[in-house]
Amino acid sequence: MKADTYRFLGWDYMDMPADACSKRKVEVEFIDNQSKSVSRVEFTFEAGLVVSAEGWERSFETGQL
C-alpha cells in the first residue's frame, strides 16, 4: 500500500455511555491516487491499543457528474 491520502467518517455522536477502555472499531480508507487503488482497513482498539486490523484493496475511478 502506497497511500497518499486517507479518509474516515467522523463520530458526530455516540449513542452509548463513553467508556474509553472498551472495545472500539474504526474503518479507514487509504487512497493511492497514482495507482487508483483504495485500501479499506477496519482497526479494532481495546484500552486504547490496536488489537487487530483487517481489510481489502480495490481499484477505483472518479469523474464529473
C-alpha positions in Angstrom: 0.0 0.0 0.0 1.4 3.4 -1.0 -1.4 5.7 0.0 -1.1 9.4 -0.4 -4.4 10.3 1.3 -6.8 8.8 3.8 -10.4 9.3 4.8 -12.7 8.2 7.6 -16.2 9.1 8.7 -16.2 11.0 11.9 -18.1 10.3 15.1 -20.6 13.1 15.3 -22.4 11.5 18.2 -22.2 8.5 20.5 -25.4 6.5 21.3 -23.9 4.9 24.3 -22.1 5.9 27.5 -18.5 6.9 27.0 -16.0 4.2 28.0 -12.5 4.9 26.7 -11.2 1.4 27.6 -14.0 -0.6 25.9 -13.6 -2.3 22.5 -14.0 0.2 19.6 -13.7 -0.1 15.8 -12.9 2.4 13.2 -12.8 2.0 9.4 -10.2 4.0 7.5 -9.7 4.2 3.7 -6.2 4.7 2.5 -6.1 6.1 -1.1 -3.3 5.8 -3.6 -4.3 8.3 -6.3 -1.4 7.4 -8.6 -2.3 3.7 -9.0 -6.0 4.4 -8.5 -6.4 1.9 -5.6 -8.1 2.2 -2.2 -7.5 0.0 0.8 -10.3 -0.1 3.4 -9.0 -1.2 6.8 -11.0 -1.8 10.0 -9.0 -1.2 13.1 -10.1 -2.7 16.5 -9.0 -1.0 19.7 -9.1 -2.2 23.3 -8.0 0.0 26.1 -6.7 2.5 23.6 -4.4 -0.1 21.8 -4.8 -1.5 18.3 -5.5 -5.3 18.7 -6.4 -6.1 15.1 -6.5 -4.6 11.6 -8.1 -6.3 8.6 -9.3 -5.1 5.2 -9.1 -5.3 1.5 -7.8 -3.3 -1.5 -9.5 -2.5 -4.8 -9.3 -0.2 -7.8 -11.4 3.0 -8.2 -12.4 5.5 -10.9 -13.5 9.1 -10.5 -15.2 11.6 -12.8 -17.6 14.5 -13.2 -21.3 14.1 -12.8 
